[in-house]
């Protein structure tokens, strides 16, 4: 059950990261302001980093020792 | 003008992909699930279909199989934010079921545009980032 929940959360987060990336890209397309375009690129890279971090988590494995945030 | 059918249950994803491809000169059709997508496909077959995998009603893998039966040579791109691990590797399944290319979310709009454009180039290789 926990693996299913984590898979669902991973799916939702990847969708959210994808929408952040896409929204920032479209915003880049409608502005010529170099500073704003640069800041939007930072947003894109941060969302991509979030996706990579998420992919690095082997969420199909049970968390050793039970609850992950018990401390 | 090439026709593209985009199938995704997330309204914002549909909007983003629709704007990205209409801005690139495609005629865009949007569908919120596989069932609607197949109905649009039957009404007027597009040149390429981009489909999400995890959706209500008719999910993407089933949709890909149905598309292949309707038109064996239609170009299909599968996208998913689903797991890359173990049995939940939907994009690899999509490739086995006949997707020409797959792309894991999150991706850039520029990335999927290049991928789809590449499918129309002669001897285009199967592109995958699962």
Backbone of each chain as ProteinMPNN parsed JSONL, in Angstrom:
{"seq_chain_A": "XXXXXXXXXXXXXXXXXXXXXXXXXXXXXXXXXXXXXXXXXXXXXXXXXXXXXXXXXXXXXXXXXXXXXXX", "coords_chain_A": {"N_chain_A": [[0.829, -1.211, 0.0], [1.948, 1.227, 0.852], [3.894, 1.531, -1.104], [2.325, 1.869, -3.366], [1.068, 4.27, -2.773], [3.28, 5.993, -2.686], [4.099, 5.771, -5.334], [1.928, 6.96, -6.578], [2.158, 9.557, -5.585], [4.632, 10.241, -6.644], [4.05, 10.226, -9.368], [2.192, 12.341, -9.457], [3.822, 14.469, -8.632], [5.777, 14.531, -10.668], [4.176, 15.268, -12.811], [3.449, 17.818, -11.914], [5.976, 19.107, -11.837], [6.486, 19.026, -14.561], [4.526, 20.722, -15.561], [5.298, 23.113, -14.405], [7.76, 23.53, -15.696], [6.862, 23.719, -18.374], [5.122, 25.924, -18.255], [6.875, 27.98, -17.54], [8.52, 27.944, -19.792], [6.72, 28.767, -21.817], [6.224, 31.314, -20.868], [8.74, 32.415, -21.224], [8.708, 32.569, -23.957], [7.061, 34.716, -24.465], [8.209, 37.006, -23.584], [10.689, 39.486, -24.025], [12.449, 40.368, -22.274], [15.563, 40.182, -20.998], [16.531, 39.677, -18.411], [14.293, 38.655, -17.079], [13.807, 36.39, -18.629], [16.065, 34.938, -17.97], [15.63, 34.437, -15.257], [13.355, 32.852, -15.461], [14.479, 30.664, -16.681], [15.971, 29.71, -14.589], [13.912, 28.809, -12.927], [12.959, 26.714, -14.535], [15.187, 24.991, -14.532], [15.315, 24.368, -11.816], [12.921, 22.97, -11.429], [13.439, 20.814, -13.103], [15.552, 19.727, -11.699], [14.19, 18.906, -9.433], [12.668, 16.832, -10.553], [14.716, 15.061, -11.213], [15.73, 14.434, -8.682], [13.529, 13.168, -7.59], [13.377, 10.945, -9.255], [15.56, 9.601, -8.394], [14.872, 8.39, -6.109], [14.171, 5.345, -4.842], [11.259, 4.347, -4.717], [9.812, 2.047, -4.663], [10.812, 0.327, -2.883], [10.336, -0.812, 0.457], [10.378, 1.398, 3.264], [13.184, 1.221, 5.285], [12.881, 0.061, 8.579], [10.414, 1.158, 9.076], [8.331, 3.972, 9.612], [9.244, 6.89, 7.78], [9.733, 9.404, 8.859], [9.937, 9.487, 11.661], [11.395, 10.636, 13.628]], "CA_chain_A": [[0.0, 0.0, 0.0], [2.81, 2.403, 0.915], [4.541, 1.669, -2.403], [1.331, 2.422, -4.282], [0.879, 5.68, -2.42], [4.457, 6.737, -3.124], [4.065, 5.818, -6.791], [0.922, 7.971, -6.936], [2.721, 10.88, -5.283], [5.706, 10.48, -7.625], [3.365, 10.558, -10.621], [1.624, 13.694, -9.328], [4.91, 15.447, -8.582], [6.375, 14.654, -12.006], [3.243, 16.081, -13.601], [3.57, 19.201, -11.456], [7.257, 19.629, -12.34], [6.355, 19.19, -16.017], [3.715, 21.915, -15.814], [6.129, 24.277, -14.049], [8.715, 23.7, -16.795], [6.156, 24.182, -19.571], [4.609, 27.275, -18.038], [8.014, 28.901, -17.598], [8.951, 28.027, -21.196], [5.791, 29.626, -22.568], [6.465, 32.687, -20.416], [9.961, 32.873, -21.91], [8.374, 32.859, -25.36], [6.288, 35.948, -24.628], [8.923, 38.177, -23.084], [12.029, 39.715, -24.573], [13.248, 40.89, -21.165], [16.629, 39.2, -20.789], [16.612, 39.319, -16.995], [13.154, 37.791, -16.769], [14.038, 35.101, -19.289], [17.081, 34.224, -17.189], [14.993, 33.945, -14.025], [12.472, 31.743, -15.853], [15.349, 29.51, -16.925], [16.29, 29.162, -13.256], [12.727, 28.036, -12.508], [12.953, 25.468, -15.322], [16.259, 24.108, -14.055], [14.95, 23.886, -10.473], [11.889, 21.931, -11.598], [14.115, 19.628, -13.648], [16.314, 19.136, -10.592], [13.202, 18.198, -8.619], [12.355, 15.584, -11.244], [15.852, 14.133, -11.08], [15.763, 13.976, -7.288], [12.422, 12.224, -7.42], [13.711, 9.709, -9.965], [16.636, 8.905, -7.68], [14.299, 7.74, -4.938], [13.597, 4.033, -5.167], [10.087, 4.347, -3.845], [9.168, 0.74, -4.607], [11.338, -0.399, -1.727], [9.786, -0.357, 1.724], [11.299, 2.213, 4.051], [13.737, 0.394, 6.354], [12.572, 0.456, 9.948], [9.065, 1.707, 9.23], [8.013, 5.344, 9.211], [10.435, 7.619, 7.364], [9.918, 10.681, 9.56], [9.47, 9.259, 13.035], [12.226, 11.329, 14.61]], "C_chain_A": [[0.863, 1.259, 0.0], [3.491, 2.644, -0.423], [3.6, 2.278, -3.422], [1.125, 3.9, -4.036], [2.055, 6.507, -2.918], [4.503, 6.836, -4.645], [3.069, 6.869, -7.277], [1.463, 9.376, -6.709], [3.808, 11.228, -6.295], [5.107, 10.91, -8.966], [2.832, 11.985, -10.588], [2.732, 14.748, -9.334], [5.568, 15.62, -9.951], [5.479, 15.466, -12.939], [3.353, 17.552, -13.218], [4.872, 19.83, -11.96], [7.16, 19.913, -13.842], [5.561, 20.461, -16.346], [4.473, 23.187, -15.445], [7.1, 24.578, -15.189], [8.019, 24.299, -18.018], [5.642, 25.597, -19.438], [5.736, 28.301, -18.133], [8.528, 29.042, -19.036], [8.03, 28.932, -22.015], [5.964, 31.085, -22.158], [7.728, 33.252, -21.065], [9.654, 33.296, -23.345], [7.69, 34.209, -25.534], [6.959, 37.161, -24.013], [10.304, 38.272, -23.737], [12.973, 40.214, -23.491], [14.303, 39.852, -20.766], [16.707, 38.737, -19.336], [15.499, 38.367, -16.589], [13.319, 36.413, -17.393], [15.053, 34.275, -18.506], [16.474, 33.651, -15.908], [14.05, 32.783, -14.326], [13.288, 30.487, -16.145], [15.775, 28.874, -15.603], [15.129, 28.313, -12.747], [12.689, 26.694, -13.233], [13.989, 24.489, -14.772], [15.946, 23.557, -12.658], [13.886, 22.79, -10.556], [12.504, 20.65, -12.162], [14.928, 18.93, -12.564], [15.381, 18.356, -9.667], [12.837, 16.859, -9.233], [13.475, 14.565, -11.112], [15.95, 13.579, -9.662], [14.7, 12.914, -7.049], [12.748, 10.883, -8.068], [14.769, 8.908, -9.215], [16.114, 8.152, -6.461], [13.656, 6.423, -5.368], [12.384, 3.813, -4.289], [9.373, 3.006, -3.813], [9.678, -0.101, -3.435], [10.676, 0.097, -0.461], [10.835, 0.439, 2.501], [11.848, 1.376, 5.202], [13.334, 0.922, 7.719], [11.239, 1.146, 10.106], [8.969, 3.15, 8.795], [9.258, 6.132, 8.886], [10.715, 8.863, 8.2], [9.483, 10.55, 11.023], [10.258, 10.065, 14.042], [11.963, 12.815, 14.68]], "O_chain_A": [[0.589, 2.222, -0.717], [3.658, 3.787, -0.847], [4.007, 3.099, -4.243], [1.021, 4.689, -4.975], [1.873, 7.578, -3.497], [4.901, 7.867, -5.188], [3.32, 7.576, -8.252], [1.259, 10.273, -7.528], [3.899, 12.368, -6.749], [5.597, 11.837, -9.61], [2.989, 12.744, -11.545], [2.595, 15.795, -9.967], [5.882, 16.743, -10.347], [5.964, 16.253, -13.752], [3.35, 18.429, -14.083], [4.867, 20.958, -12.454], [7.687, 20.913, -14.33], [5.888, 21.181, -17.29], [4.312, 24.219, -16.096], [7.25, 25.729, -15.602], [8.509, 25.255, -18.621], [5.711, 26.383, -20.383], [5.57, 29.362, -18.735], [8.924, 30.131, -19.451], [8.493, 29.757, -22.803], [5.865, 31.985, -22.991], [7.776, 34.432, -21.415], [10.244, 34.236, -23.877], [7.727, 34.789, -26.62], [6.353, 38.229, -23.925], [10.98, 37.268, -23.962], [14.152, 40.456, -23.749], [13.971, 38.78, -20.26], [16.922, 37.556, -19.062], [15.721, 37.404, -15.856], [13.013, 35.397, -16.77], [14.916, 33.056, -18.393], [16.769, 32.519, -15.525], [13.955, 31.838, -13.543], [12.833, 29.373, -15.884], [15.922, 27.656, -15.508], [15.337, 27.23, -12.201], [12.42, 25.66, -12.621], [13.701, 23.309, -14.575], [16.276, 22.411, -12.355], [13.953, 21.798, -9.83], [12.143, 19.546, -11.756], [14.989, 17.701, -12.512], [15.733, 17.283, -9.178], [12.709, 15.861, -8.524], [13.233, 13.372, -10.927], [16.221, 12.394, -9.468], [14.943, 11.901, -6.393], [12.444, 9.824, -7.52], [14.867, 7.692, -9.375], [16.841, 7.365, -5.854], [12.715, 6.405, -6.161], [12.47, 3.169, -3.243], [8.435, 2.824, -3.037], [9.066, -1.097, -3.048], [10.469, 1.3, -0.305], [12.033, 0.174, 2.397], [11.076, 0.871, 6.016], [13.443, 2.121, 7.976], [10.952, 1.678, 11.179], [9.466, 3.518, 7.73], [10.239, 6.064, 9.626], [11.856, 9.325, 8.235], [8.757, 11.395, 11.547], [9.847, 10.176, 15.197], [12.596, 13.517, 15.468]]}, "seq_chain_B": "XXXXXXXXXXXXXXXXXXXXXXXXXXXXXXXXXXXXXXXXXXXXXXXXXXXXXXXXXXXXXXXXXXXXXXXXXXXXXXXXXXXXXXXXXXXXXXXXXXXXXXXXXXXXXXXXXXXXXXXXXXXXXXXXXX", "coords_chain_B": {"N_chain_B": [[-0.393, 21.29, -43.408], [0.504, 19.601, -40.499], [-1.313, 17.26, -38.508], [-1.944, 16.89, -35.069], [-2.808, 14.832, -32.367], [-3.451, 15.175, -29.029], [-3.454, 13.533, -25.98], [-4.355, 13.689, -22.718], [-5.097, 13.614, -19.275], [-4.814, 15.773, -17.668], [-5.785, 19.035, -17.486], [-4.14, 21.343, -17.632], [-1.739, 20.359, -18.657], [-2.659, 19.591, -21.162], [-3.309, 22.098, -22.2], [-0.774, 23.376, -22.222], [0.75, 21.695, -23.934], [-0.839, 21.882, -26.192], [-0.604, 24.629, -26.864], [2.134, 24.71, -27.338], [2.462, 23.079, -29.613], [0.662, 24.152, -31.473], [1.836, 26.584, -31.8], [4.009, 25.799, -33.209], [3.098, 25.273, -35.668], [1.393, 23.123, -36.017], [-1.785, 21.518, -36.541], [-3.932, 21.187, -33.933], [-5.532, 18.743, -31.92], [-7.334, 18.068, -28.957], [-7.684, 15.8, -26.234], [-9.228, 14.482, -23.316], [-9.035, 11.952, -22.307], [-8.334, 8.476, -23.147], [-10.556, 7.371, -24.376], [-12.039, 9.514, -25.484], [-10.008, 10.425, -27.101], [-9.68, 8.317, -28.958], [-12.132, 8.479, -30.249], [-11.915, 10.975, -31.518], [-9.773, 10.36, -33.127], [-10.858, 8.431, -34.834], [-12.695, 10.016, -36.172], [-11.179, 11.841, -37.638], [-8.222, 10.953, -38.645], [-5.103, 11.775, -37.196], [-1.687, 12.907, -37.948], [0.122, 12.322, -36.025], [0.131, 11.053, -32.684], [0.169, 12.08, -29.356], [0.263, 10.658, -26.276], [-0.673, 10.474, -22.858], [-0.093, 8.162, -20.153], [-1.224, 7.211, -17.644], [-4.482, 7.474, -17.078], [-7.999, 8.22, -16.584], [-10.942, 6.265, -17.51], [-10.071, 5.244, -20.403], [-6.917, 4.076, -20.377], [-3.477, 4.974, -21.293], [-1.817, 2.861, -22.374], [-3.607, 0.923, -23.287], [-4.874, 2.524, -25.098], [-2.86, 2.968, -26.994], [-2.578, 0.412, -28.098], [-5.105, 0.153, -29.273], [-4.996, 2.263, -31.117], [-2.995, 1.352, -32.848], [-4.299, -0.799, -33.965], [-6.285, 0.492, -35.369], [-4.89, 2.107, -37.169], [-2.067, 1.139, -38.491], [0.335, 2.447, -39.081], [0.412, 4.893, -37.806], [2.026, 7.586, -36.118], [3.177, 7.433, -32.816], [3.603, 8.882, -29.664], [4.467, 8.316, -26.369], [3.898, 9.629, -23.15], [4.724, 10.09, -19.702], [4.392, 10.535, -16.185], [4.652, 8.572, -14.508], [6.044, 5.831, -12.576], [9.53, 4.985, -12.883], [10.473, 2.666, -12.145], [10.886, -0.821, -11.625], [7.947, -2.86, -11.849], [6.276, -0.808, -12.592], [7.078, 0.5, -14.822], [5.932, 2.168, -17.105], [6.502, 3.414, -19.511], [8.362, 1.848, -20.845], [6.804, -0.359, -21.316], [5.016, 0.856, -23.041], [6.625, 1.272, -25.276], [7.083, -1.392, -26.004], [4.518, -1.995, -26.777], [4.203, -0.57, -29.054], [4.698, 2.199, -29.249], [6.304, 4.879, -30.918], [8.089, 6.607, -29.823], [9.111, 7.631, -26.547], [8.682, 9.639, -23.61], [9.698, 10.762, -20.517], [8.034, 12.5, -17.927], [9.313, 15.057, -15.787], [9.474, 17.077, -18.762], [10.893, 19.329, -21.221], [8.989, 21.619, -23.209], [10.159, 22.271, -25.589], [11.699, 20.039, -25.934], [9.868, 17.923, -26.42], [8.706, 18.877, -28.713], [10.853, 18.807, -30.523], [11.275, 16.079, -30.537], [8.877, 15.058, -31.641], [8.86, 16.382, -34.13], [11.099, 15.139, -35.182], [10.196, 12.615, -35.751], [9.136, 12.774, -38.236], [11.183, 13.005, -39.923], [13.256, 11.537, -42.488], [14.069, 8.112, -42.051], [14.001, 8.222, -39.254], [15.258, 7.618, -36.014], [14.099, 5.527, -33.311], [13.292, 7.309, -30.522], [14.016, 7.549, -27.157], [13.393, 8.375, -23.82], [13.096, 7.119, -21.064]], "CA_chain_B": [[-0.239, 21.378, -41.958], [0.383, 18.295, -39.841], [-2.315, 17.187, -37.446], [-1.49, 16.176, -33.88], [-3.81, 14.561, -31.338], [-2.807, 15.106, -27.714], [-4.353, 12.912, -25.012], [-3.847, 13.796, -21.34], [-6.226, 13.923, -18.389], [-4.518, 16.998, -16.921], [-6.145, 20.16, -18.359], [-3.019, 22.262, -17.826], [-0.808, 19.711, -19.592], [-3.266, 19.697, -22.496], [-3.176, 23.488, -22.64], [0.633, 23.658, -22.515], [1.153, 20.972, -25.145], [-1.592, 22.455, -27.303], [0.018, 25.903, -27.258], [3.475, 24.443, -27.871], [2.41, 22.528, -30.964], [0.003, 25.094, -32.388], [2.856, 27.598, -32.082], [4.983, 25.22, -34.143], [2.475, 25.079, -36.97], [0.551, 21.919, -36.087], [-3.207, 21.58, -36.214], [-3.971, 20.448, -32.666], [-6.774, 18.242, -31.331], [-7.072, 17.731, -27.558], [-8.61, 14.833, -25.644], [-8.98, 14.345, -21.884], [-8.746, 10.54, -21.993], [-8.173, 7.641, -24.323], [-11.845, 7.139, -25.035], [-12.286, 10.694, -26.323], [-8.942, 10.451, -28.09], [-9.975, 7.36, -30.027], [-13.263, 9.011, -31.023], [-11.369, 12.019, -32.393], [-8.918, 9.684, -34.112], [-11.715, 7.8, -35.845], [-13.354, 11.069, -36.945], [-10.193, 12.378, -38.592], [-6.924, 10.469, -38.157], [-4.008, 12.744, -37.242], [-0.394, 12.376, -38.381], [0.854, 11.854, -34.837], [-0.612, 11.085, -31.427], [0.916, 12.121, -28.106], [-0.666, 10.207, -25.245], [-0.289, 10.179, -21.491], [-0.346, 6.75, -19.857], [-2.175, 7.006, -16.54], [-5.663, 8.323, -17.292], [-9.261, 7.531, -16.33], [-11.688, 5.711, -18.649], [-9.198, 4.345, -21.173], [-5.551, 4.561, -20.129], [-2.658, 5.153, -22.483], [-1.318, 1.631, -22.995], [-4.752, 0.368, -24.015], [-5.115, 3.433, -26.225], [-1.837, 2.716, -28.016], [-2.946, -0.845, -28.773], [-6.278, 0.442, -30.116], [-4.542, 3.103, -32.237], [-2.251, 0.489, -33.785], [-5.272, -1.614, -34.698], [-7.011, 1.368, -36.282], [-3.979, 2.562, -38.227], [-0.799, 0.527, -38.08], [1.521, 3.282, -39.28], [0.325, 6.204, -37.164], [3.142, 7.836, -35.215], [2.678, 7.541, -31.445], [4.555, 9.237, -28.619], [3.907, 8.119, -25.033], [4.499, 10.444, -22.095], [4.2, 9.687, -18.398], [5.097, 10.877, -14.953], [4.598, 7.357, -13.69], [7.323, 5.342, -12.064], [10.54, 4.421, -13.768], [11.099, 1.58, -11.392], [10.22, -2.103, -11.498], [6.781, -3.189, -12.677], [5.518, 0.382, -12.985], [7.75, 1.203, -15.91], [4.901, 2.238, -18.136], [7.009, 3.866, -20.807], [8.954, 0.692, -21.537], [5.661, -1.121, -21.814], [4.479, 1.59, -24.192], [7.507, 0.965, -26.405], [6.797, -2.771, -26.423], [3.186, -2.047, -27.393], [4.212, 0.06, -30.363], [4.992, 3.635, -29.288], [7.512, 5.191, -31.678], [8.993, 7.324, -28.937], [8.559, 7.854, -25.208], [9.32, 10.741, -22.902], [9.281, 10.807, -19.117], [7.838, 13.808, -17.308], [9.104, 16.319, -16.488], [10.265, 17.363, -19.959], [10.68, 20.675, -21.769], [8.15, 21.671, -24.403], [11.077, 22.244, -26.736], [12.161, 18.656, -26.074], [8.849, 17.076, -27.06], [8.524, 19.379, -30.087], [11.945, 18.26, -31.335], [11.058, 14.639, -30.657], [7.781, 14.828, -32.592], [9.35, 16.802, -35.454], [12.065, 14.142, -35.632], [9.5, 11.424, -36.255], [8.776, 12.978, -39.639], [12.393, 13.03, -40.741], [13.532, 10.223, -43.078], [14.837, 7.153, -41.256], [14.148, 8.71, -37.889], [15.425, 6.531, -35.054], [13.206, 5.568, -32.159], [13.894, 8.109, -29.466], [13.412, 7.175, -25.875], [13.963, 8.792, -22.528], [12.118, 6.564, -20.116]], "C_chain_B": [[-0.442, 20.0, -41.32], [-0.618, 18.37, -38.682], [-1.754, 16.372, -36.285], [-2.655, 16.034, -32.904], [-3.078, 14.376, -30.018], [-3.832, 14.59, -26.704], [-3.714, 12.976, -23.632], [-5.011, 14.21, -20.458], [-6.003, 15.191, -17.582], [-4.791, 18.21, -17.827], [-4.982, 21.114, -18.634], [-1.976, 21.664, -18.774], [-1.34, 19.813, -21.016], [-3.071, 21.101, -23.058], [-1.731, 23.798, -23.063], [1.077, 22.981, -23.811], [0.433, 21.519, -26.375], [-0.965, 23.747, -27.8], [1.383, 25.667, -27.896], [3.401, 23.976, -29.316], [1.67, 23.44, -31.941], [0.975, 26.209, -32.755], [3.919, 27.115, -33.046], [4.359, 24.871, -35.483], [1.65, 23.822, -37.116], [-0.915, 22.306, -35.916], [-3.412, 20.648, -35.028], [-5.391, 20.025, -32.311], [-6.445, 17.781, -29.919], [-8.126, 16.764, -27.04], [-8.221, 14.58, -24.191], [-8.779, 12.897, -21.439], [-8.697, 9.735, -23.293], [-9.457, 7.421, -25.098], [-12.174, 8.284, -25.995], [-11.249, 10.764, -27.446], [-9.221, 9.526, -29.26], [-11.142, 7.834, -30.888], [-12.782, 10.092, -31.992], [-10.515, 11.401, -33.5], [-9.755, 9.085, -35.228], [-12.349, 8.855, -36.755], [-12.423, 11.633, -38.01], [-8.798, 11.996, -38.102], [-5.829, 11.531, -38.286], [-2.734, 12.101, -37.788], [0.374, 11.778, -37.214], [-0.041, 11.995, -33.612], [0.383, 11.148, -30.278], [-0.051, 11.724, -27.006], [0.01, 10.0, -23.898], [-0.608, 8.707, -21.234], [-1.429, 6.578, -18.787], [-3.326, 8.001, -16.672], [-6.908, 7.533, -16.902], [-9.87, 7.031, -17.649], [-10.84, 4.739, -19.467], [-7.781, 4.862, -21.051], [-4.691, 4.446, -21.399], [-2.192, 3.885, -23.162], [-2.411, 0.976, -23.843], [-5.043, 1.221, -25.26], [-4.121, 3.19, -27.356], [-2.17, 1.456, -28.811], [-4.112, -0.6, -29.738], [-5.881, 1.288, -31.328], [-3.84, 2.262, -33.301], [-3.208, -0.378, -34.604], [-6.012, -0.768, -35.735], [-6.146, 1.792, -37.458], [-2.557, 2.17, -37.842], [0.386, 1.486, -38.155], [1.418, 4.669, -38.639], [1.496, 6.362, -36.189], [2.587, 8.102, -33.815], [3.828, 7.871, -30.503], [3.852, 9.07, -27.277], [4.655, 8.986, -24.032], [3.922, 9.992, -20.763], [5.055, 10.234, -17.273], [5.12, 9.699, -14.008], [5.984, 6.843, -13.396], [8.25, 4.826, -13.147], [11.074, 3.114, -13.194], [10.227, 0.33, -11.423], [8.989, -2.238, -12.382], [6.014, -1.963, -13.168], [6.185, 1.146, -14.111], [6.853, 1.238, -17.142], [5.471, 2.601, -19.509], [7.7, 2.739, -21.563], [7.856, -0.21, -22.088], [5.089, -0.472, -23.067], [5.316, 1.32, -25.434], [7.23, -0.439, -26.932], [5.463, -2.864, -27.16], [3.102, -1.245, -28.688], [4.425, 1.561, -30.393], [6.291, 3.865, -30.048], [8.555, 5.886, -30.814], [8.315, 7.501, -27.592], [9.339, 8.97, -24.532], [8.773, 10.796, -21.487], [9.091, 12.252, -18.672], [8.755, 13.893, -16.084], [10.011, 16.45, -17.716], [10.005, 18.805, -20.379], [9.77, 20.586, -22.987], [9.017, 21.613, -25.653], [11.546, 20.815, -27.009], [11.123, 17.8, -26.805], [8.565, 17.564, -28.485], [9.603, 18.798, -31.003], [11.743, 16.773, -31.576], [9.989, 14.332, -31.709], [8.215, 15.234, -33.997], [10.274, 15.734, -36.044], [11.416, 12.887, -36.201], [9.159, 11.54, -37.736], [9.994, 13.08, -40.544], [12.659, 11.628, -41.283], [14.421, 9.38, -42.172], [15.058, 7.637, -39.835], [14.289, 7.54, -36.926], [14.361, 6.63, -33.964], [13.927, 6.298, -31.037], [13.233, 7.762, -28.156], [14.15, 7.826, -24.722], [12.951, 8.358, -21.487], [12.641, 6.635, -18.694]], "O_chain_B": [[-1.439, 19.326, -41.577], [-0.744, 19.382, -37.992], [-1.168, 15.307, -36.483], [-3.389, 16.988, -32.648], [-2.194, 13.528, -29.9], [-4.931, 15.132, -26.584], [-2.657, 12.387, -23.402], [-5.819, 15.056, -20.843], [-6.909, 15.642, -16.881], [-4.102, 18.392, -18.831], [-4.853, 21.634, -19.743], [-1.399, 22.377, -19.595], [-0.591, 20.082, -21.956], [-2.718, 21.278, -24.224], [-1.493, 24.398, -24.112], [1.697, 23.606, -24.672], [1.011, 21.611, -27.458], [-0.809, 23.946, -29.005], [1.749, 26.331, -28.867], [4.184, 24.422, -30.154], [2.02, 23.49, -33.12], [0.95, 26.721, -33.874], [4.647, 27.915, -33.634], [4.999, 24.253, -36.334], [1.241, 23.48, -38.226], [-1.243, 23.283, -35.243], [-3.103, 19.459, -35.106], [-6.329, 20.819, -32.385], [-5.4, 17.171, -29.694], [-9.308, 16.886, -27.361], [-7.038, 14.475, -23.867], [-8.387, 12.654, -20.297], [-8.98, 10.245, -24.378], [-9.447, 7.3, -26.323], [-12.535, 8.065, -27.152], [-11.565, 11.113, -28.584], [-9.024, 9.899, -30.417], [-11.152, 7.625, -32.101], [-13.196, 10.119, -33.151], [-10.53, 11.851, -34.646], [-9.423, 9.207, -36.408], [-12.521, 8.629, -37.952], [-12.834, 11.871, -39.145], [-8.254, 12.664, -37.223], [-5.649, 12.117, -39.353], [-2.703, 10.9, -38.057], [1.169, 10.854, -37.383], [-0.853, 12.915, -33.51], [1.33, 10.363, -30.227], [-1.077, 12.378, -26.817], [1.101, 9.437, -23.803], [-1.319, 8.08, -22.019], [-2.423, 5.885, -19.003], [-3.172, 9.195, -16.416], [-6.877, 6.302, -16.892], [-9.382, 7.333, -18.738], [-10.894, 3.531, -19.237], [-7.46, 5.942, -21.548], [-5.117, 3.904, -22.419], [-2.166, 3.817, -24.391], [-2.166, 0.536, -24.966], [-5.404, 0.706, -26.318], [-4.49, 3.202, -28.53], [-2.06, 1.434, -30.037], [-4.107, -1.082, -30.87], [-6.369, 1.06, -32.435], [-4.064, 2.439, -34.498], [-2.964, -0.656, -35.778], [-6.326, -1.238, -36.829], [-6.606, 1.833, -38.599], [-1.933, 2.791, -36.982], [1.337, 1.357, -37.384], [2.256, 5.531, -38.904], [1.903, 5.409, -35.525], [1.655, 8.887, -33.643], [4.882, 7.235, -30.534], [2.769, 9.617, -27.068], [5.883, 9.069, -24.057], [2.77, 9.563, -20.693], [6.271, 10.375, -17.397], [5.55, 9.808, -12.86], [6.977, 7.36, -13.907], [7.818, 4.307, -14.177], [12.026, 2.538, -13.721], [9.008, 0.398, -11.27], [8.986, -1.786, -13.526], [5.185, -2.077, -14.07], [5.885, 2.32, -14.328], [7.002, 0.451, -18.076], [4.974, 2.144, -20.538], [7.63, 2.682, -22.79], [7.971, -0.751, -23.187], [4.725, -1.151, -24.027], [4.772, 1.157, -26.527], [7.15, -0.657, -28.141], [5.29, -3.697, -28.05], [2.063, -1.234, -29.349], [4.343, 2.16, -31.465], [7.266, 3.14, -29.853], [9.756, 5.763, -31.051], [7.087, 7.52, -27.506], [10.505, 9.213, -24.845], [7.563, 10.866, -21.271], [9.895, 13.122, -19.005], [8.954, 12.885, -15.406], [11.156, 15.997, -17.712], [9.029, 19.424, -19.953], [9.785, 19.589, -23.708], [8.653, 20.986, -26.648], [11.763, 20.428, -28.157], [11.47, 17.038, -27.708], [8.225, 16.768, -29.361], [9.313, 18.354, -32.113], [12.002, 16.266, -32.668], [10.172, 13.46, -32.558], [7.964, 14.503, -34.955], [10.239, 15.459, -37.243], [12.005, 12.186, -37.023], [8.924, 10.537, -38.41], [9.872, 13.221, -41.761], [12.331, 10.638, -40.628], [15.396, 9.871, -41.603], [16.144, 7.491, -39.275], [13.53, 6.575, -37.007], [13.796, 7.698, -33.731], [15.041, 5.936, -30.658], [12.006, 7.692, -28.073], [15.38, 7.822, -24.667], [12.073, 9.121, -21.085], [11.954, 6.214, -17.762]]}, "name": "protein", "num_of_chains": 2, "seq": "XXXXXXXXXXXXXXXXXXXXXXXXXXXXXXXXXXXXXXXXXXXXXXXXXXXXXXXXXXXXXXXXXXXXXXXXXXXXXXXXXXXXXXXXXXXXXXXXXXXXXXXXXXXXXXXXXXXXXXXXXXXXXXXXXXXXXXXXXXXXXXXXXXXXXXXXXXXXXXXXXXXXXXXXXXXXXXXXXXXXXXXXXXXXXXXXXXXXXXXXX"}
